[in-house]
Amino acid sequence: MSKDIRIEVKGAEESAMEAVRTWERAEQGVAPVEPIDHLHFQSLETLLSVLSARRLDLLKVLHELGPSSVRGLAKKLNRDYKNVHQDVALLEKVGLIQRRGDKVNAPWERIIAEIRLAA
């Protein structure tokens, strides 16, 4: 089974309501059809600032490499260590990168982005 993460632009209230609905379904014993992790951004601008082209490239390379040190990742990307370290820290903070000890990993097979055009 592939591990996916769904990224959506949602306000805090809408995200909270979704969490309540999920909780209620779980209490009723209703399992999700397909377990997918979610990540919500409050605006498209925020999403795009976090998922820049360089950071998406970093995620792809890290996924291909598997668990890697930040230094090894910077070398593979042919980028400055400091900049890669900052990008990894941000992506880890939002949940797109996971850390175990001195290794980081991008476990996602797919990042599914959903952007609504209407409220």
N, C-alpha and C positions, 0 to 999 in steps of 0.2 A: 504494500500500500504506500502510495506516495504521500509525502507530508506537504500540505499546502498551507499557505497563510493568505487570508483575504484582507485586503486593505481598502478601507472605505473612508469617505469624507462624511462625518456625522458630527452634529453638535453634542454637547455634553448631555443634554436632556434626552435626546434620541438614543444615545449610547446606553444611558442608564435604563431606559425603558426596555431596550433589547435584553439587557442583563436580567431584568425582572422577569421578562417572558421566558427566558432560558431557564431561570431558577424554577419558575412555576411548572414548566414542562418536565424538568428533572424531578420535582416533587411528585408529579403524577406518574413517574416511571417511563416517560416518553424520551427515548434516546434520540440524539440528533441523527438525521439520515446519513450524513457524512461528517465525521468530526473534522472540523477545520478551525485552526486558530484565527483569531481576528485582531486587527490593529486598526484603530480609528484615529483619524486626524480631524481637527475641528475646522480646517479650511484647506482648500486646494493649494493655496500658497505654502502652507506649512508642509503638506505632503511633498510638494515639489522641491522645497528647500532641503528636506531630509533625504529624499531619493533623487539626488542629482545623478547625472550620467556617470561621473567618476565613482560614486558610491554604488550604483547598480553594477558597474563593471567589477568593483571590489567584491560584491556579493557573488557574482558569477564565478570569478576566479577562486574565491574561497570555497565555494560549493564544489568546484571541480577538484581542488587540492585536498579537501577534507580538513580535519583539524590541523591548524597551523599556528605558528607563532606570528606575532605582528611583524617582527623583523623579516621572517621568511616570506610573509605575504607582501611586504613592501618591496623586497628583492624581486619577487615574481612579477609584480606590477611595474617594476622599474620606476618607483615613486619614492619620494623622501619619507623616511621612517616617521618623522613627526606628524606629517600630514595624514599618513595612513593610520597612525595611532589615534589621531583626533577623529577620523572617520569611523574607525572601529568602535571607539568609545561612544559616539553618538548612535551608531547602529545597534550597539549592545544595549544602550539606554532605552531605545524604543522597542527592543525585542526582536530585531531582525538577525542579530548575531548572538550566539550563546558562548559562554566562556567556561572552560574547565581547567583550572590551574593556569598555566601560562599559554594554553592553546585556545584559539577561538574557532568557531565553526558556524557555517550558514547551513542549517539542516533542511531548508525548504527546497522542494523539487520545483514548485511553482509559487510565484507571488501573483495573486489574482487581485487586480485593482478594479474597483467599482466607483464610478463618478456619475452622480445623477445630474442631469441637466435642469430638472425642475424640482422644486421643493415637494 
